[in-house]
Amino acid sequence: MTSLSTPVQAASIGPPAYSQNLPCEASTAEIGRKLVRDVLAIWNLDHLADSAALIVTELIANATRHTPCREIRLIVGRPSATRVRVGVVDREPSRRPTLSQADDNDESGRGLLLIDAVADRWGYDLHGSGMRPLAKEVWAELLIRGDE
């Protein structure tokens, strides 16, 4: 099991970002929440920590539930001065996220609804070249507000 004692990779060029490969297991969500909170603290954006922790929990849950991947990559970045992006990359590009309505009696199926309610925007990107992408990143962005 990967732990937080494993060094996190920081982007050496481009916008600030941190990433870490993690096992595709439900227990990884705890590590993901810690990583997100630590990164946001480094950037003095603690006020986004609860929302980002909820997002990363749901993204990891979806990856573990809907893909047979052995490993995922968690990415926390700042694509611009006004946004924080949390993303999870898996090697199942054919399994794309869709926003659906869960019935009242359903025990699951609300993860993307929660992300949609908390995030400023969310989506997915396919990675790889040509007609056969190698992976997908499901991401959500939080707007950095200067008055918080």
C-alpha positions, 0 to 999 in steps of 0.5 A: 500500500502506498503511503504519504511517506512516498514522495509526491511529484511536483511539476517542474515546469508549467502551472503548479501541480502535484501528483501521485500514483496510488492503488485503485482501491477504496482505501486510497480515498483517505490518502487522496484526501490527505494529499489534497489537504496538504497541497492546498495548505502549501498554496494557502488555500485551506478554505477549499480543503473540504470541497476538494476532499469531497471531490477526490473521495468521489473521483477515487470511488468512481475509479475503483467502482467502475474500472478494473485498473490496478493503479490510478494517478491523483493530480492536484493542480492550478491550471490558472491563478483562479482555479484548483483542479483535482483529477484522477487518471485511470487506464480505462478511457472507454469507461467515461463518466456520465451524470445520472439521477439515482433513485431514492432507494439506490445506495450509490450513483450520486458521486458525480451529482455531488461533484457537480454541486460542489465544483465550479466545473468538471469533465474528463480528458482522454490521454494518448494519441490517435484513435485509441486513447490510453487513459482518461482523467476525470477532473473537477475545478474549484474557483479560488475566490479572493475574498475568502 
